[in-house]
């Protein structure tokens, strides 16, 4: 018969020999309830805003749908998450590349990736969250949901509190009454972003007026002609040139252009990756900082 000290030692050794029980995580993404046996370590994200969310809590993804161009993620995000493997474009990510990374969590876009959900979820638990077409507050909710799946809710709450402080500080320096609009300019089209767009809703949160446009998603976006842009007539026009020369480059040489209030030194070329493609905590802070610099005359247009 074992003595008491030997019995206690046997219990301790047995406890050390058995694996520690992991903390199971259940997350409802609004479409499905996914179950994770433990905090995921190998995460693949299929939208830039989801990479922003990971960076906000210092988590590095193993794979990103980066449109095969790492520079589409802001440098502030890249500096935090480090190197990753590209899994193709956001619109058509490679299922094979994703599977090869052996992820334990995939974060996919509700709009872009709903049709391939079954394929993705056969590889790993998959969250479907809104990113494309989402507004500012919605993007923060998605970030919080991602943190929940990572077991980092406390860290995200702290980051969101800091984010609110940063945005409030920048908003306090915005002069009253200014109106501003961002638009994406290609060779033959200009998409005006209204108050329900991501960037438009960030501007609204800073106390800036954003002209309403008639389009999808509660006046989010619409392709407009130069005449329709003149009807919107913001004080400041911010342009993301997707390709150059763009239609705005062409318009700027036409007689109607001079009728725009913004044409008097208030048209700025901004980083389309930050203002249009990326949506998230870090992106919003960059947009707010750009906006303040524009309003105070210290912003230099991107090339």
MIDOSE-1310 file (N, C-alpha, C; in nm, 2 decimals, decimal comma, always signed):
residues 303
xxxx	+0,08/-0,12/+0,00/+0,00/+0,00/+0,00/+0,09/+0,12/+0,00; +0,06/+0,22/-0,09/+0,14/+0,34/-0,10/+0,12/+0,43/+0,02; +0,23/+0,49/+0,07/+0,22/+0,59/+0,17/+0,15/+0,72/+0,12; +0,11/+0,80/+0,21/+0,04/+0,93/+0,16/+0,13/+1,01/+0,07
xxxx	+0,26/+1,04/+0,11/+0,34/+1,12/+0,02/+0,35/+1,06/-0,12; +0,37/+0,92/-0,12/+0,39/+0,86/-0,25/+0,26/+0,87/-0,33; +0,14/+0,86/-0,26/+0,01/+0,86/-0,33/-0,01/+1,00/-0,39; +0,03/+1,11/-0,32/+0,02/+1,24/-0,37/+0,10/+1,26/-0,49
xxxx	+0,23/+1,21/-0,48/+0,32/+1,22/-0,59/+0,26/+1,15/-0,72; +0,20/+1,04/-0,70/+0,15/+0,96/-0,81/+0,03/+1,04/-0,88; -0,05/+1,11/-0,80/-0,16/+1,19/-0,85/-0,10/+1,31/-0,93; +0,00/+1,38/-0,88/+0,07/+1,49/-0,95/+0,12/+1,44/-1,08
xxxx	+0,20/+1,33/-1,08/+0,26/+1,28/-1,20/+0,15/+1,24/-1,31; +0,04/+1,18/-1,26/-0,07/+1,15/-1,35/-0,13/+1,27/-1,41; -0,14/+1,38/-1,33/-0,20/+1,50/-1,38/-0,11/+1,56/-1,49; +0,02/+1,56/-1,46/+0,11/+1,62/-1,56/+0,12/+1,54/-1,69
xxxx	+0,10/+1,41/-1,68/+0,10/+1,32/-1,80/-0,02/+1,34/-1,89; -0,13/+1,38/-1,83/-0,25/+1,39/-1,91/-0,26/+1,53/-1,98; -0,31/+1,54/-2,10/-0,31/+1,67/-2,17/-0,40/+1,77/-2,10; -0,36/+1,89/-2,10/-0,45/+2,00/-2,04/-0,57/+2,01/-2,13
xxxx	-0,69/+2,02/-2,07/-0,81/+2,04/-2,15/-0,82/+2,17/-2,22; -0,84/+2,18/-2,35/-0,85/+2,31/-2,42/-0,98/+2,37/-2,39; -0,99/+2,50/-2,41/-1,11/+2,58/-2,39/-1,18/+2,59/-2,52; -1,29/+2,53/-2,53/-1,37/+2,53/-2,66/-1,43/+2,67/-2,68
xxxx	-1,43/+2,71/-2,80/-1,48/+2,84/-2,84/-1,60/+2,82/-2,94; -1,71/+2,88/-2,91/-1,83/+2,88/-3,00/-1,86/+3,02/-3,04; -1,87/+3,04/-3,17/-1,89/+3,18/-3,22/-2,01/+3,17/-3,32; -2,10/+3,27/-3,31/-2,21/+3,28/-3,40/-2,18/+3,40/-3,49
xxxx	-2,16/+3,37/-3,62/-2,12/+3,48/-3,71/-2,25/+3,54/-3,78; -2,36/+3,50/-3,73/-2,49/+3,55/-3,79/-2,54/+3,46/-3,90; -2,46/+3,37/-3,95/-2,50/+3,27/-4,05/-2,49/+3,13/-3,99; -2,39/+3,10/-3,91/-2,36/+2,97/-3,86/-2,30/+2,99/-3,72
xxxx	-2,32/+2,88/-3,64/-2,24/+2,87/-3,52/-2,12/+2,78/-3,54; -2,00/+2,83/-3,53/-1,89/+2,75/-3,55/-1,83/+2,71/-3,41; -1,77/+2,59/-3,41/-1,71/+2,55/-3,28/-1,56/+2,52/-3,31; -1,48/+2,59/-3,22/-1,33/+2,57/-3,23/-1,28/+2,50/-3,10
xxxx	-1,20/+2,40/-3,12/-1,16/+2,33/-3,00/-1,07/+2,41/-2,91; -1,01/+2,51/-2,97/-0,91/+2,60/-2,89/-0,89/+2,72/-2,97; -0,82/+2,82/-2,92/-0,79/+2,94/-2,99/-0,71/+2,91/-3,12; -0,76/+2,95/-3,24/-0,69/+2,91/-3,36/-0,55/+2,97/-3,37
xxxx	-0,46/+2,89/-3,43/-0,32/+2,94/-3,45/-0,29/+2,96/-3,60; -0,36/+2,90/-3,69/-0,34/+2,91/-3,83/-0,46/+2,97/-3,90; -0,46/+3,10/-3,92/-0,58/+3,17/-3,96/-0,56/+3,21/-4,11; -0,66/+3,19/-4,19/-0,66/+3,24/-4,33/-0,77/+3,35/-4,34
xxxx	-0,74/+3,46/-4,39/-0,84/+3,57/-4,41/-0,86/+3,60/-4,56; -0,98/+3,62/-4,60/-1,01/+3,64/-4,74/-1,05/+3,78/-4,77; -1,03/+3,87/-4,68/-1,06/+4,02/-4,71/-0,96/+4,10/-4,63; -0,92/+4,22/-4,68/-0,82/+4,30/-4,62/-0,87/+4,35/-4,48
xxxx	-1,00/+4,37/-4,46/-1,05/+4,42/-4,33/-1,03/+4,31/-4,22; -1,03/+4,19/-4,26/-1,01/+4,08/-4,16/-0,86/+4,07/-4,12; -0,77/+4,10/-4,22/-0,63/+4,12/-4,18/-0,61/+4,23/-4,09; -0,68/+4,34/-4,11/-0,68/+4,46/-4,02/-0,72/+4,42/-3,88
xxxx	-0,83/+4,34/-3,87/-0,87/+4,29/-3,74/-0,77/+4,21/-3,67; -0,70/+4,12/-3,74/-0,60/+4,04/-3,68/-0,48/+4,12/-3,63; -0,44/+4,22/-3,71/-0,33/+4,31/-3,68/-0,37/+4,39/-3,55; -0,49/+4,42/-3,54/-0,54/+4,50/-3,42/-0,52/+4,43/-3,29
xxxx	-0,51/+4,30/-3,29/-0,49/+4,22/-3,17/-0,36/+4,14/-3,18; -0,27/+4,19/-3,27/-0,13/+4,13/-3,29/-0,13/+3,98/-3,32; -0,22/+3,94/-3,41/-0,22/+3,81/-3,46/-0,18/+3,81/-3,61; -0,10/+3,71/-3,65/-0,05/+3,71/-3,78/-0,12/+3,59/-3,86
xxxx	-0,19/+3,62/-3,97/-0,25/+3,51/-4,05/-0,14/+3,43/-4,12; -0,17/+3,31/-4,15/-0,08/+3,23/-4,23/-0,11/+3,25/-4,38; -0,23/+3,29/-4,41/-0,27/+3,32/-4,55/-0,37/+3,44/-4,56; -0,35/+3,51/-4,67/-0,44/+3,63/-4,70/-0,47/+3,63/-4,85
xxxx	-0,60/+3,65/-4,88/-0,64/+3,68/-5,01/-0,60/+3,83/-5,04; -0,48/+3,85/-5,10/-0,42/+3,98/-5,11/-0,43/+4,03/-5,25; -0,51/+3,97/-5,34/-0,51/+4,01/-5,48/-0,38/+4,00/-5,54; -0,29/+3,91/-5,49/-0,16/+3,88/-5,54/-0,07/+4,01/-5,54
xxxx	-0,10/+4,09/-5,44/-0,02/+4,22/-5,43/-0,02/+4,26/-5,28; +0,09/+4,23/-5,22/+0,10/+4,25/-5,07/+0,09/+4,40/-5,04; +0,12/+4,49/-5,13/+0,11/+4,63/-5,11/-0,03/+4,68/-5,10; -0,13/+4,60/-5,13/-0,26/+4,64/-5,11/-0,31/+4,65/-4,97
xxxx	-0,23/+4,59/-4,88/-0,25/+4,60/-4,74/-0,17/+4,72/-4,69; -0,23/+4,81/-4,61/-0,15/+4,93/-4,56/-0,02/+4,89/-4,49; +0,08/+4,97/-4,50/+0,21/+4,94/-4,44/+0,19/+4,92/-4,29; +0,10/+4,99/-4,23/+0,07/+4,98/-4,08/+0,03/+4,84/-4,05
xxxx	-0,05/+4,77/-4,13/-0,10/+4,64/-4,11/+0,01/+4,54/-4,14; +0,08/+4,56/-4,25/+0,19/+4,47/-4,29/+0,30/+4,46/-4,18; +0,33/+4,58/-4,12/+0,43/+4,59/-4,02/+0,40/+4,50/-3,90; +0,27/+4,48/-3,87/+0,23/+4,40/-3,75/+0,22/+4,25/-3,79
xxxx	+0,16/+4,22/-3,90/+0,13/+4,08/-3,93/+0,25/+4,00/-3,99; +0,35/+4,08/-4,04/+0,47/+4,01/-4,10/+0,43/+3,94/-4,23; +0,50/+3,83/-4,26/+0,49/+3,76/-4,39/+0,37/+3,66/-4,38; +0,31/+3,64/-4,50/+0,20/+3,55/-4,51/+0,21/+3,49/-4,65
xxxx	+0,13/+3,39/-4,67/+0,12/+3,32/-4,80/-0,01/+3,38/-4,87; +0,01/+3,42/-5,00/-0,11/+3,47/-5,07/-0,19/+3,35/-5,11; -0,32/+3,36/-5,10/-0,41/+3,26/-5,14/-0,50/+3,31/-5,26; -0,44/+3,41/-5,33/-0,51/+3,46/-5,45/-0,58/+3,59/-5,43
xxxx	-0,69/+3,60/-5,51/-0,76/+3,73/-5,51/-0,88/+3,72/-5,41; -0,93/+3,83/-5,37/-1,04/+3,83/-5,28/-1,17/+3,78/-5,35; -1,18/+3,82/-5,48/-1,30/+3,77/-5,55/-1,30/+3,63/-5,59; -1,18/+3,57/-5,60/-1,17/+3,42/-5,64/-1,05/+3,36/-5,57
xxxx	-1,05/+3,34/-5,44/-0,94/+3,28/-5,37/-0,92/+3,14/-5,41; -0,80/+3,09/-5,40/-0,76/+2,95/-5,44/-0,80/+2,86/-5,33; -0,89/+2,77/-5,35/-0,93/+2,67/-5,25/-0,81/+2,58/-5,22; -0,74/+2,54/-5,33/-0,62/+2,45/-5,31/-0,51/+2,52/-5,22
xxxx	-0,49/+2,65/-5,25/-0,38/+2,72/-5,17/-0,43/+2,73/-5,02; -0,55/+2,75/-5,00/-0,60/+2,76/-4,86/-0,59/+2,63/-4,79; -0,63/+2,52/-4,86/-0,62/+2,38/-4,80/-0,47/+2,35/-4,77; -0,38/+2,39/-4,86/-0,24/+2,36/-4,84/-0,18/+2,42/-4,71
xxxx	-0,24/+2,53/-4,66/-0,19/+2,59/-4,54/-0,24/+2,53/-4,42; -0,34/+2,43/-4,43/-0,39/+2,36/-4,31/-0,44/+2,46/-4,20; -0,53/+2,55/-4,24/-0,58/+2,64/-4,14/-0,67/+2,58/-4,03; -0,67/+2,64/-3,92/-0,77/+2,60/-3,82/-0,89/+2,70/-3,81
xxxx	-0,88/+2,81/-3,89/-0,99/+2,90/-3,90/-0,98/+2,98/-4,03; -1,09/+2,99/-4,10/-1,10/+3,07/-4,22/-1,20/+3,18/-4,20; -1,16/+3,31/-4,23/-1,26/+3,42/-4,22/-1,29/+3,47/-4,36; -1,41/+3,45/-4,40/-1,45/+3,48/-4,54/-1,56/+3,59/-4,54
xxxx	-1,57/+3,65/-4,66/-1,67/+3,76/-4,68/-1,80/+3,71/-4,71; -1,90/+3,76/-4,64/-2,04/+3,72/-4,66/-2,09/+3,74/-4,81; -2,05/+3,85/-4,87/-2,09/+3,88/-5,00/-2,01/+3,80/-5,11; -1,88/+3,80/-5,09/-1,80/+3,74/-5,20/-1,79/+3,59/-5,19
xxxx	-1,80/+3,53/-5,07/-1,76/+3,39/-5,05/-1,88/+3,30/-5,01; -2,00/+3,35/-5,00/-2,11/+3,26/-4,96/-2,12/+3,14/-5,05; -2,10/+3,16/-5,18/-2,12/+3,05/-5,27/-2,02/+2,93/-5,25; -1,90/+2,96/-5,19/-1,80/+2,86/-5,17/-1,79/+2,82/-5,02
xxxx	-1,89/+2,86/-4,95/-1,88/+2,83/-4,80/-1,86/+2,68/-4,77; -1,93/+2,60/-4,84/-1,92/+2,45/-4,82/-1,78/+2,40/-4,84; -1,72/+2,45/-4,95/-1,58/+2,41/-4,98/-1,48/+2,46/-4,87; -1,50/+2,58/-4,83/-1,42/+2,64/-4,73/-1,43/+2,57/-4,59
xxxx	-1,56/+2,54/-4,55/-1,58/+2,48/-4,42/-1,54/+2,34/-4,42; -1,52/+2,27/-4,54/-1,47/+2,14/-4,54/-1,32/+2,14/-4,51; -1,26/+2,25/-4,53/-1,12/+2,26/-4,49/-1,10/+2,30/-4,35; -1,17/+2,39/-4,30/-1,16/+2,44/-4,16/-1,29/+2,51/-4,12
xxxx	-1,31/+2,53/-3,99/-1,42/+2,61/-3,95/-1,41/+2,75/-4,01; -1,53/+2,79/-4,07/-1,53/+2,91/-4,15/-1,63/+3,01/-4,10; -1,59/+3,14/-4,08/-1,68/+3,25/-4,05/-1,71/+3,32/-4,17; -1,84/+3,36/-4,19/-1,88/+3,45/-4,29/-1,92/+3,58/-4,23
xxxx	-1,85/+3,68/-4,26/-1,87/+3,81/-4,20/-1,88/+3,92/-4,31; -1,95/+4,03/-4,29/-1,97/+4,13/-4,38/-1,84/+4,22/-4,39; -1,79/+4,24/-4,51/-1,68/+4,33/-4,53/-1,71/+4,42/-4,66; -1,72/+4,35/-4,77/-1,75/+4,42/-4,89/-1,89/+4,49/-4,88
xxxx	-1,89/+4,62/-4,90/-2,01/+4,70/-4,88/-2,05/+4,73/-4,74; -1,97/+4,70/-4,65/-2,00/+4,72/-4,50/-1,96/+4,87/-4,47; -2,03/+4,92/-4,37/-2,00/+5,06/-4,33/-1,90/+5,05/-4,21; -1,87/+5,17/-4,16/-1,77/+5,18/-4,05/-1,80/+5,10/-3,93
xxxx	-1,92/+5,13/-3,87/-1,96/+5,06/-3,75/-1,98/+4,91/-3,77; -2,02/+4,87/-3,88/-2,04/+4,73/-3,91/-1,90/+4,66/-3,92; -1,80/+4,73/-3,97/-1,67/+4,67/-3,97/-1,61/+4,65/-3,83; -1,64/+4,74/-3,74/-1,59/+4,73/-3,60/-1,66/+4,61/-3,54
xxxx	-1,79/+4,58/-3,57/-1,85/+4,47/-3,52/-1,79/+4,34/-3,57; -1,76/+4,34/-3,70/-1,69/+4,22/-3,76/-1,56/+4,19/-3,69; -1,48/+4,30/-3,66/-1,35/+4,29/-3,60/-1,37/+4,23/-3,46; -1,47/+4,27/-3,39/-1,50/+4,22/-3,25/-1,54/+4,07/-3,26
xxxx	-1,61/+4,03/-3,36/-1,65/+3,89/-3,38/-1,53/+3,80/-3,41; -1,44/+3,85/-3,49/-1,31/+3,78/-3,52/-1,23/+3,76/-3,39; -1,22/+3,86/-3,31/-1,15/+3,85/-3,19/-1,21/+3,75/-3,10; -1,34/+3,74/-3,10/-1,41/+3,64/-3,02/-1,36/+3,50/-3,06
xxxx	-1,36/+3,48/-3,19/-1,31/+3,35/-3,24/-1,16/+3,32/-3,20; -1,08/+3,42/-3,19/-0,94/+3,41/-3,16/-0,92/+3,39/-3,01; -1,02/+3,41/-2,93/-1,01/+3,41/-2,79/-0,94/+3,54/-2,74; -0,96/+3,65/-2,81/-0,89/+3,77/-2,78/-0,99/+3,89/-2,76
xxxx	-1,11/+3,86/-2,70/-1,21/+3,96/-2,68/-1,16/+4,07/-2,59; -1,09/+4,04/-2,49/-1,04/+4,15/-2,40/-0,94/+4,24/-2,47; -0,85/+4,18/-2,55/-0,75/+4,26/-2,62/-0,82/+4,35/-2,73; -0,93/+4,29/-2,79/-1,00/+4,37/-2,89/-1,08/+4,49/-2,82
xxxx	-1,14/+4,46/-2,71/-1,21/+4,56/-2,64/-1,12/+4,68/-2,60; -1,00/+4,65/-2,56/-0,90/+4,75/-2,53/-0,86/+4,83/-2,65; -0,84/+4,75/-2,76/-0,80/+4,82/-2,89/-0,91/+4,91/-2,94; -1,04/+4,87/-2,93/-1,15/+4,95/-2,97/-1,16/+5,07/-2,88
xxxx	-1,14/+5,06/-2,76/-1,14/+5,17/-2,67/-1,04/+5,28/-2,71; -0,92/+5,23/-2,74/-0,81/+5,32/-2,78/-0,85/+5,38/-2,92; -0,91/+5,30/-3,00/-0,95/+5,35/-3,14/-1,05/+5,46/-3,12; -1,15/+5,44/-3,03/-1,25/+5,55/-3,01/-1,19/+5,68/-2,96
xxxx	-1,09/+5,66/-2,88/-1,02/+5,78/-2,83/-0,94/+5,85/-2,94; -0,87/+5,77/-3,02/-0,80/+5,83/-3,14/-0,89/+5,91/-3,23; -1,01/+5,84/-3,26/-1,10/+5,90/-3,36/-1,17/+6,03/-3,30; -1,20/+6,02/-3,17/-1,26/+6,14/-3,10/-1,16/+6,26/-3,10
xxxx	-1,03/+6,23/-3,07/-0,93/+6,33/-3,07/-0,92/+6,40/-3,21; -0,92/+6,32/-3,32/-0,91/+6,37/-3,45/-1,03/+6,45/-3,49; -1,15/+6,39/-3,45/-1,28/+6,46/-3,48/-1,28/+6,60/-3,41; -1,23/+6,61/-3,30/-1,23/+6,74/-3,22/-1,15/+6,85/-3,30
xxxx	-1,07/+6,81/-3,39/-0,99/+6,91/-3,47/-1,04/+6,94/-3,60; -1,16/+6,88/-3,64/-1,22/+6,90/-3,77/-1,31/+7,03/-3,76; -1,28/+7,12/-3,85/-1,36/+7,24/-3,86/-1,51/+7,21/-3,89; -1,60/+7,29/-3,85/-1,74/+7,27/-3,87/-1,78/+7,31/-4,02
xxxx	-1,88/+7,23/-4,07/-1,94/+7,27/-4,19/-1,88/+7,22/-4,32; -1,77/+7,15/-4,32/-1,70/+7,10/-4,44/-1,78/+6,98/-4,50; -1,79/+6,98/-4,63/-1,84/+6,86/-4,70/-1,73/+6,80/-4,78; -1,74/+6,66/-4,79/-1,63/+6,59/-4,85/-1,68/+6,46/-4,91
xxxx	-1,62/+6,42/-5,02/-1,66/+6,30/-5,09/-1,54/+6,23/-5,14; -1,54/+6,09/-5,13/-1,44/+6,01/-5,19/-1,50/+5,94/-5,31; -1,42/+5,92/-5,41/-1,47/+5,84/-5,53/-1,36/+5,76/-5,59; -1,39/+5,65/-5,64/-1,30/+5,56/-5,71/-1,30/+5,59/-5,86
xxxx	-1,18/+5,62/-5,92/-1,18/+5,67/-6,06/-1,10/+5,56/-6,14; -1,16/+5,51/-6,24/-1,10/+5,42/-6,34/-1,09/+5,49/-6,47; -1,05/+5,42/-6,58/-1,03/+5,49/-6,71/-1,16/+5,55/-6,76; -1,27/+5,48/-6,74/-1,40/+5,52/-6,80/-1,51/+5,53/-6,70
xxxx	-1,48/+5,54/-6,57/-1,59/+5,55/-6,47/-1,55/+5,61/-6,34; -1,64/+5,67/-6,28/-1,62/+5,73/-6,14/-1,73/+5,69/-6,05; -1,69/+5,62/-5,94/-1,79/+5,57/-5,84/-1,79/+5,66/-5,72; -1,89/+5,74/-5,70/-1,91/+5,83/-5,59/-1,95/+5,75/-5,47
xxxx	-1,88/+5,77/-5,36/-1,91/+5,70/-5,23/-1,99/+5,79/-5,14; -2,12/+5,75/-5,11/-2,20/+5,83/-5,02/-2,19/+5,80/-4,87; -2,28/+5,85/-4,79/-2,26/+5,84/-4,65/-2,27/+5,70/-4,59; -2,33/+5,61/-4,66/-2,34/+5,47/-4,61/-2,23/+5,38/-4,66
xxxx	-2,14/+5,43/-4,74/-2,02/+5,36/-4,78/-1,92/+5,35/-4,66; -1,82/+5,27/-4,67/-1,73/+5,26/-4,56/-1,66/+5,39/-4,53; -1,59/+5,45/-4,63/-1,52/+5,57/-4,61/-1,61/+5,69/-4,58; -1,73/+5,69/-4,65/-1,83/+5,79/-4,62/-1,88/+5,79/-4,47
xxxx	-1,90/+5,67/-4,42/-1,94/+5,66/-4,28/-1,83/+5,70/-4,18; -1,70/+5,68/-4,22/-1,59/+5,72/-4,14/-1,59/+5,87/-4,14; -1,61/+5,94/-4,25/-1,61/+6,08/-4,26/-1,73/+6,14/-4,17; -1,84/+6,07/-4,18/-1,96/+6,12/-4,10/-1,92/+6,11/-3,95
xxxx	-1,85/+6,01/-3,91/-1,82/+5,99/-3,77/-1,72/+6,10/-3,72; -1,66/+6,17/-3,81/-1,57/+6,28/-3,78/-1,64/+6,41/-3,78; -1,77/+6,41/-3,82/-1,85/+6,53/-3,82/-1,85/+6,60/-3,95; -1,81/+6,53/-4,06/-1,80/+6,59/-4,19/-1,93/+6,55/-4,27
xxxx	-1,98/+6,65/-4,35/-2,09/+6,62/-4,43/-2,05/+6,54/-4,56; -2,13/+6,44/-4,59/-2,11/+6,36/-4,71/-2,23/+6,36/-4,80; -2,22/+6,41/-4,92/-2,34/+6,42/-5,01/-2,40/+6,28/-5,03; -2,53/+6,27/-5,04/-2,59/+6,15/-5,06/-2,60/+6,12/-5,21
xxxx	-2,57/+5,99/-5,24/-2,58/+5,94/-5,38/-2,68/+5,83/-5,39; -2,74/+5,82/-5,50/-2,84/+5,72/-5,52/-2,77/+5,59/-5,57; -2,77/+5,49/-5,49/-2,71/+5,36/-5,54/-2,74/+5,25/-5,44; -2,67/+5,14/-5,46/-2,70/+5,02/-5,38/-2,66/+5,05/-5,23
xxxx	-2,71/+4,96/-5,14/-2,67/+4,97/-5,00/-2,70/+5,10/-4,93; -2,83/+5,14/-4,94/-2,87/+5,27/-4,87/-2,78/+5,38/-4,91; -2,77/+5,41/-5,04/-2,70/+5,53/-5,09/-2,55/+5,51/-5,06; -2,50/+5,39/-5,08/-2,35/+5,37/-5,06/-2,27/+5,41/-5,17
xxxx	-2,29/+5,37/-5,29/-2,21/+5,40/-5,41/-2,29/+5,42/-5,53; -2,24/+5,50/-5,62/-2,31/+5,50/-5,75/-2,21/+5,56/-5,86; -2,22/+5,51/-5,98/-2,13/+5,56/-6,09/-2,20/+5,69/-6,13; -2,12/+5,80/-6,14/-2,18/+5,93/-6,18/-2,10/+5,99/-6,30
xxxx	-2,17/+6,07/-6,37/-2,11/+6,15/-6,48/-2,06/+6,28/-6,42; -1,99/+6,36/-6,49/-1,93/+6,48/-6,44/-2,05/+6,58/-6,41; -2,16/+6,57/-6,48/-2,27/+6,65/-6,45/-2,34/+6,61/-6,32; -2,34/+6,48/-6,29/-2,40/+6,44/-6,16/-2,31/+6,47/-6,05
xxxx	-2,18/+6,46/-6,07/-2,08/+6,50/-5,97/-2,10/+6,65/-5,94; -2,12/+6,73/-6,04/-2,14/+6,87/-6,02/-2,26/+6,90/-5,93; -2,37/+6,82/-5,95/-2,49/+6,83/-5,86/-2,46/+6,79/-5,72; -2,37/+6,70/-5,69/-2,33/+6,67/-5,56/-2,24/+6,77/-5,50
xxxx	-2,14/+6,82/-5,58/-2,06/+6,94/-5,55/-2,00/+6,95/-5,41; -1,92/+6,86/-5,36/-1,86/+6,87/-5,23/-1,76/+6,97/-5,22; -1,73/+7,02/-5,10/-1,62/+7,12/-5,08/-1,49/+7,06/-5,12; -1,47/+6,93/-5,08/-1,35/+6,86/-5,11/-1,38/+6,73/-5,18
xxxx	-1,30/+6,70/-5,28/-1,32/+6,58/-5,36/-1,19/+6,50/-5,35; -1,20/+6,38/-5,29/-1,09/+6,29/-5,27/-1,10/+6,17/-5,37; -1,00/+6,15/-5,45/-1,00/+6,06/-5,56/-0,90/+5,94/-5,54; -0,95/+5,82/-5,55/-0,87/+5,71/-5,55/-0,85/+5,67/-5,70
xxxx	-0,74/+5,69/-5,76/-0,72/+5,66/-5,90/-0,68/+5,51/-5,91; -0,77/+5,43/-5,95/-0,74/+5,28/-5,96/-0,64/+5,26/-6,08; -0,66/+5,33/-6,18/-0,57/+5,33/-6,30/-0,56/+5,47/-6,36; -0,44/+5,50/-6,41/-0,42/+5,63/-6,47/-0,36/+5,62/-6,61
xxxx	-0,40/+5,71/-6,70/-0,49/+5,83/-6,67/-0,63/+5,78/-6,65; -0,70/+5,84/-6,55/-0,84/+5,80/-6,51/-0,94/+5,90/-6,57; -1,06/+5,87/-6,55/-1,17/+5,96/-6,60/-1,16/+6,10/-6,54; -1,12/+6,10/-6,41/-1,10/+6,23/-6,34/-0,99/+6,32/-6,41
xxxx	-0,88/+6,25/-6,45/-0,78/+6,32/-6,52/-0,84/+6,38/-6,65; -0,92/+6,31/-6,71/-0,99/+6,36/-6,84/-1,08/+6,48/-6,80; -1,17/+6,46/-6,70/-1,27/+6,56/-6,66/-1,20/+6,69/-6,62; -1,08/+6,68/-6,56/-1,02/+6,80/-6,51/-0,98/+6,90/-6,62
xxxx	-0,98/+6,85/-6,75/-0,94/+6,93/-6,86/-1,07/+6,99/-6,93; -1,19/+6,95/-6,88/-1,31/+6,99/-6,94/-1,37/+7,12/-6,88; -1,44/+7,20/-6,95/-1,49/+7,33/-6,90/-1,58/+7,32/-6,77; -1,66/+7,21/-6,77/-1,75/+7,19/-6,65/-1,67/+7,17/-6,52
xxxx	-1,55/+7,12/-6,53/-1,47/+7,09/-6,41/-1,45/+7,22/-6,32; -1,43/+7,33/-6,39/-1,41/+7,45/-6,31/-1,53/+7,50/-6,23; -1,65/+7,44/-6,26/-1,77/+7,48/-6,18/-1,77/+7,40/-6,05; -1,69/+7,30/-6,03/-1,69/+7,23/-5,91/-1,62/+7,31/-5,80
xxxx	-1,68/+7,32/-5,68/-1,62/+7,39/-5,57/-1,48/+7,34/-5,54; -1,47/+7,21/-5,55/-1,34/+7,14/-5,51/-1,23/+7,17/-5,61; -1,27/+7,21/-5,73/-1,17/+7,23/-5,84/-1,07/+7,34/-5,80; -1,11/+7,42/-5,71/-1,02/+7,53/-5,66/-0,92/+7,48/-5,55
xxxx	-0,83/+7,39/-5,59/-0,72/+7,34/-5,50/-0,78/+7,25/-5,39; -0,89/+7,19/-5,41/-0,94/+7,10/-5,31/-0,98/+6,96/-5,36; -0,91/+6,92/-5,47/-0,92/+6,79/-5,52/-0,79/+6,72/-5,48; -0,80/+6,61/-5,41/-0,68/+6,54/-5,36/-0,68/+6,39/-5,41
xxxx	-0,57/+6,34/-5,45/-0,55/+6,20/-5,48/-0,51/+6,13/-5,35; -0,59/+6,03/-5,31/-0,56/+5,96/-5,19/-0,53/+5,81/-5,22; -0,48/+5,74/-5,12/-0,45/+5,60/-5,14/-0,58/+5,52/-5,15; -0,60/+5,46/-5,27/-0,73/+5,39/-5,29/-0,73/+5,26/-5,21
xxxx	-0,61/+5,21/-5,17/-0,61/+5,09/-5,09/-0,67/+5,11/-4,95; -0,62/+5,23/-4,89/-0,67/+5,26/-4,76/-0,82/+5,31/-4,76; -0,85/+5,39/-4,86/-0,98/+5,45/-4,86/-1,09/+5,37/-4,92; -1,06/+5,27/-5,00/-1,16/+5,19/-5,07/-1,15/+5,04/-5,04
xxxx	-1,03/+4,99/-5,06/-1,02/+4,84/-5,05/-1,01/+4,79/-4,91; -0,95/+4,87/-4,82/-0,93/+4,82/-4,68/-1,04/+4,89/-4,60; -1,09/+4,81/-4,50/-1,19/+4,86/-4,41/-1,16/+4,80/-4,27; -1,15/+4,88/-4,17/-1,12/+4,83/-4,04/-1,07/+4,93/-3,95
xxxx	-1,02/+4,89/-3,83/-0,97/+4,98/-3,73/-0,86/+5,07/-3,77; -0,75/+5,00/-3,82/-0,63/+5,07/-3,86/-0,66/+5,16/-3,99; -0,74/+5,11/-4,08/-0,78/+5,18/-4,20/-0,85/+5,31/-4,16; -0,95/+5,30/-4,07/-1,03/+5,41/-4,03/-0,94/+5,52/-3,97
xxxx	-0,84/+5,48/-3,89/-0,75/+5,58/-3,83/-0,67/+5,65/-3,93; -0,62/+5,57/-4,03/-0,55/+5,63/-4,14/-0,64/+5,73/-4,22; -0,76/+5,69/-4,25/-0,85/+5,78/-4,32/-0,87/+5,91/-4,24; -0,89/+5,90/-4,11/-0,92/+6,01/-4,03/-0,80/+6,11/-4,03
xxxx	-0,68/+6,05/-4,02/-0,55/+6,13/-4,02/-0,54/+6,20/-4,15; -0,56/+6,13/-4,26/-0,56/+6,19/-4,40/-0,65/+6,31/-4,40; -0,77/+6,28/-4,35/-0,88/+6,38/-4,36/-0,84/+6,51/-4,29; -0,79/+6,49/-4,17/-0,74/+6,61/-4,09/-0,63/+6,69/-4,16
xxxx	-0,54/+6,61/-4,22/-0,43/+6,68/-4,30/-0,48/+6,75/-4,42; -0,58/+6,70/-4,48/-0,64/+6,76/-4,60/-0,71/+6,89/-4,56; -0,79/+6,89/-4,45/-0,86/+7,00/-4,40/-0,77/+7,11/-4,35; -0,65/+7,08/-4,30/-0,56/+7,18/-4,25/-0,45/+7,21/-4,36
xxxx	-0,46/+7,16/-4,48/-0,38/+7,20/-4,59/-0,24/+7,14/-4,59; -0,22/+7,03/-4,51/-0,08/+6,98/-4,50/-0,07/+6,84/-4,58; -0,18/+6,80/-4,64/-0,18/+6,67/-4,71/-0,11/+6,68/-4,85; -0,03/+6,58/-4,88/+0,03/+6,58/-5,02/-0,04/+6,46/-5,09
xxx	-0,09/+6,49/-5,21/-0,16/+6,39/-5,29/-0,06/+6,28/-5,32; -0,12/+6,15/-5,33/-0,03/+6,04/-5,37/-0,01/+6,05/-5,52; +0,09/+5,98/-5,56/+0,12/+5,98/-5,71/+0,03/+5,88/-5,78
